[in-house]
């Protein structure tokens, strides 16, 4: 990627208090998926503090991916065998060089999503059910 593509998304605060991510044109071409959805989801990157540079952004993106994939599997296991008998991850490898929606990248390196699913799917996994506040 040329150096002009190394610019991290701009974080614009919108009137309702949410943050909108505005990626550079190269990231937009590669179908960048923001970590926020103004009016619905607060920015998942900025939960870990202000972004300093590209390396810091990528680290925080991996942390957000870990939390999201772990929550996906924990939600499934909270109803395992009573409501669900399986889970299907739609896409384990992103064909574009992206940050989200993958267990391994275009270089076949494992991402945080892989480790989150492995963590949440361990044979004995203690978790807090946020709907009931019971330990499962």
HELIX and SHEET records of a PDB file:
HELIX    1   1 UNK A    3  UNK A    6  5                                   4    
HELIX    2   2 UNK A   25  UNK A   29  1                                   5    
HELIX    3   3 UNK A   46  UNK A   48  5                                   3    
HELIX    4   4 UNK A   54  UNK A   77  1                                  24    
HELIX    5   5 UNK A  112  UNK A  120  1                                   9    
SHEET    1   A 2 UNK A  10  UNK A  13  0                                        
SHEET    2   A 2 UNK A  19  UNK A  22 -1                                        
SHEET    1   B 2 UNK A 128  UNK A 129  0                                        
SHEET    2   B 2 UNK A 134  UNK A 135 -1                                        
END                                                                             
